[in-house]
Amino acid sequence: MVRPAPTEKNYHIFYQMMAGLAPEERTSLGLEDYNIMDLSYLNTGDTRTDLQQDKERFNTWKSNLVILGIPCMDVLKVMAAILLLGNLKFAEGNGLELDLVGKEELRKIAKLLGVTPSLLHQGLTTRTHNVRGHLVKSSSDANVANSTRDALAKALYCRTVATIVKRANSLKRPALSGSMSSNESVHHEVASLHASTVGTAGSKKSSKSLAILR
């Protein structure tokens, strides 16, 4: 996902999203100044696209989310944050602090995920160790920080897909009396993954789950 081979594409939903977003959606997601070639997770692989086909498939995908009762904008915020994460680049600085390329992207990502830029930066550039039962934080080097960035992107993607699959599977079961409405439940699950995923080390991917967003 983070480094597709030169002859391969990233997940198709990303290209479809970039082709199908309305101007006002692009603006609200912080993608108004970007195309595929501006996004590091998309411009390193096969960038050939069929814009009309991608746009049609994106609109179909959005319609399917509506059928499932999933708030489309909540999902799009996560997808936009993933794409912008790829444009963050950490490099060794003169002192202990890392140099960051992509400060504007950091601000946009933090807004999309519902966290502060400082918290996001801290989550990407520090590590927590267990030393004799005590949690100790230390600064990451540039390689580790960049790997953490990629791990966060993968975790956000996988947890979003898992939420969609969980919702699709729930349609096969009758709702329990006294529980919150299905739409409220999904909205809560998608929205809550934003902040909780910051700083995680990623998660395993299910081929069944990933097919939902291909």
Number of C-alpha atoms within 10 A of each C-alpha: 13 20 16 16 12 11 9 12 21 20 17 15 17 23 23 23 21 19 21 21 18 11 11 11 15 18 12 13 21 21 21 14 8 12 13 18 11 13 16 17 25 23 18 19 16 14 15 10 14 10 14 12 12 20 18 13 18 22 15 12 18 19 14 13 17 12 10 19 18 25 18 16 13 19 20 19 22 24 21 21 25 25 22 24 24 20 19 20 17 22 15 14 12 8 7 10 15 18 15 15 13 16 15 13 20 22 17 22 26 20 16 23 25 17 16 17 19 12 14 20 19 16 19 25 24 17 18 14 12 9 8 7 7 9 10 11 11 10 16 20 18 20 14 16 24 20 16 23 30 23 21 23 27 21 23 26 22 20 22 24 22 19 19 23 17 13 20 16 11 13 11 8 8 7 12 8 7 6 8 11 11 16 14 12 15 21 17 13 18 22 19 13 18 21 17 13 18 25 22 17 15 20 14 9 15 11 8 10 18 16 12 13 15 12
